[in-house]
Each structure stands twice: as structure tokens, then as C-alpha cells.
């Protein structure tokens, strides 16, 4: 078992969230029904023996997640994260964290925000590879026509997260 990896879960109205810390810093978060993929990503990143040990609220991230779910929409805004992406992915993920709760941005708007106006598709790919759902708010990215677009956790969860944050949704997204 690799040392330094800890795992815990937080219940939410849209399903349990599994999160992992590496030496106390959040490095992975996904819905528990997608935990197999989360663990596989950890193995690719940290090696085949990467098995997180169960812990009670490692790094205090469980408390932050519960605060967010209880309505403190800024509880996750500056939570330290360890994403280990490519330079482009890291740039996209930083831009996502700059999108305020209750608002949305299109893939093209994120691309423009990082100085790569022609990279909307690449932004979409980076968005889809986000290792820390909710905290890096990929759910705030919508299609150019303001429809919900995709979401790895499912559109019902994306819709719930956006409503929870008070985002104005297009009629078709309701």
C-alpha cells in the first residue's frame, strides 16, 4: 500500500462523493458510483500499488464538502488541490476555479480566458479529465448555446449542482 494516500466519502443529495488526499492535499474527487475510474486514475498517477487507506475527513475536505452542500458555496473555492495534469490542463483547471459559483462559462469563454481562443475543443477535453469534480467546478462549463452539454457525473448531477449554486439555466436545461 502506498503511503500518503487517504480516502473518505461524503454523502450528498446527488450520491456519495469519494475523495482522496495525497499527503493531506486533495488529489481526486468523484462520485462513488465512479470510484473504479478514480482508483484507476490514482494507479496511473502514483503506481500500481496506489491503494488509499481509509481515513476520517483527511485534510478537512469532508467538512468543506459538507459546508458546500449545506449552502456555503465558497467553502471549496480556495481548497488546496494537487491535480498533476499537463501544463494546458492545469491552465484550464485554474480557469475553472475562477468561474464564480452561480455562473457558467462556455468552452470557448474558458479558452479565451486562458489566451487560447481557438482551443474550445481542447478545453472540453481537459474539462472531461478533471480529477477533482465539484472543487474544480467543471459543472459550470456549458455549451456555446448555453445548454448543459456533457458531464461525466451525469446531466442530472450537473443540473443539481448548478441549481444548488443558483445559476440561471436555459429553459431547455431545466
Beta strands, then each sheet from edge to edge (+ up, - down):
strand 1: 5-10
strand 2: 17-22
strand 3: 25-31
strand 4: 53-54
strand 5: 105-106
strand 6: 141-142
sheet 1: 3+ 2- 1+ 4+
sheet 2: 5+ 6+
end
